Amino acid sequence: MATAFSAAKLIQPLPLNSRSYTNTTPQSLPLLDPLKPTSSSFLGSTTKLRFNHSLPKFARHARRSASVNAVSEAVKLITREEGLVLYEDMILGRSFEDMCAQMYYRGKMFGFVHLYNGQEAVSTGFIKLLKKEDCVVSTYRDHVHALSKGVPARAVMSELFGKTTGCCRGQGGSMHMFSKEHNVLGGFAFIGEGIPVATGAAFTSKYKREVLKEDCDEVTLAFFGDGTCNNGQFFECLNMAALWKLPIVFVVENNLWAIGMSHLRSTSDPEIWKKGPAFGMPGVHVDGMDVLKVREVATEAVMRARRGEGPTLVECETYRFRGHSLADPDELRDPAEKAHYAARDPIASLKKYIIENNLASEAELKSIEKKIDEEIEEAVEFADESPLPPRSQLLENVFADPKGFGIGPDGRYRCEDPKFTQGTAHV
């Protein structure tokens, strides 16, 4: 295995007495003029969408300065087994989310439901490299992260249905997937909330290894979006992780939009990866629509963390194919922009790669798709038939002491008393 990122040029922190990077700009990639008003300084959206197709593919990704971390075209070959694992996981994520949309509009799910369609290359590219002991911390767009980490589809679907068989017994819902067994440490409804949790999990791993002298090489992945990267928790935790050399990878799923706010309009410098070197860790930008490139970058970032070399910030430039949530009519984004990214569907790209490289036949891939369809159908049936949480579960997992506020003198949950919820909304 290579010891340096070969899918991207790795930008290491500047020495304190340095003012610029040297010899890091590929001669083949012309620099973009950041002051030129008629061209986009980022591959992402602008008010008037423009794509500069005259430049090499990856020269268009971001505003270029003397330091560039463009993704190379060369990607290591994968084995047949690896290719099929990646394909199955991405199909699982896409099919699950498509079914979620159906169930939401049929009234089986309530509240906000944020789908992951289009971003599957990021979840699969990173999470399928992990061991069961490794931790994942997600966002409110968390269904697919949980599935990639091994949480059964029926447990995720049941959670979305609010049933007791869900991974949180129906008390978490769409934005709060959690599984102790699979070390999925939660989805978080508010941006940035999960980053301190992930940093704490990484600190736990380091403490086990260095203080308790346990044989521990666990790694934590912290997923979050571009809209999070101007929040205080992000900066504080990057500083802490770099200071203590924690085994964590900060994964920015930059889908170019924070609800209805274009990434270009909300940040002074759209190149998020640059914030890594500012805190003393490598920063990497990768094409988040290509699972093989994501996987290659992820392999080195995860191995760096396992070796005790500290954190990495990886910016995956991706795109969501649906609105912010299923309640979003998605009228703010330019149709041309959506069409551009739809043509770069990460699942279609992987399928083409697998067939062209004779890793599997069309019939074999169809068989995988059929298997996933059956799994999703079974998950829906299971969730639909599962029981709703009992009234006695209302105050569970609210207080640390199970014999605390919610327990009456007779040992029963107070919420079982009909008078307990008098004057409040019926449960």
Number of C-alpha atoms within 10 A of each C-alpha: 6 8 10 14 16 18 26 24 23 21 20 16 18 15 10 6 6 9 8 11 16 9 10 13 18 15 8 9 16 13 19 19 13 14 10 9 8 8 16 25 23 22 21 24 23 19 12 10 15 15 15 12 9 8 14 12 15 16 24 23 22 23 19 21 13 12 18 24 24 24 24 15 12 10 16 12 10 13 11 14 11 12 18 20 14 23 25 19 25 28 18 24 28 21 17 27 21 15 15 25 17 12 17 18 12 9 9 16 21 14 13 17 24 23 27 26 23 24 29 30 29 30 27 26 24 24 24 18 15 19 13 15 15 21 26 28 29 32 25 24 24 27 31 28 27 29 25 24 25 18 21 16 28 22 26 30 32 29 28 30 26 27 26 20 22 28 28 23 17 25 20 19 28 28 23 24 33 27 20 11 12 19 20 26 23 26 26 23 17 11 18 23 19 25 26 19 17 26 24 18 25 28 21 17 26 24 15 16 16 12 10 11 10 12 10 16 17 23 29 31 26 25 25 26 21 25 22 20 19 14 12 10 17 20 17 13 19 26 17 17 25 21 14 12 20 28 31 35 28 26 24 25 23 27 22 24 23 15 14 14 13 20 23 20 13 14 14 9 15 21 23 22 23 24 20 25 19 16 20 21 26 23 27 31 28 29 23 27 24 24 26 26 26 28 26 20 28 26 20 19 27 25 18 20 22 21 11 16 17 24 32 30 24 26 26 28 25 26 25 20 18 16 20 20 18 17 13 15 10 16 9 14 17 14 11 12 17 15 11 11 16 15 10 15 20 25 22 14 15 21 19 13 15 21 13 11 13 11 17 17 14 12 9 12 18 11 12 18 17 12 13 21 17 12 17 22 15 15 20 24 13 18 26 16 12 16 14 17 16 11 13 14 16 16 15 14 11 12 11 9 11 13 13 11 13 19 17 14 8 7 9 13 22 20 18 17 13 8 9 11 13 9 7 7 6 6 8
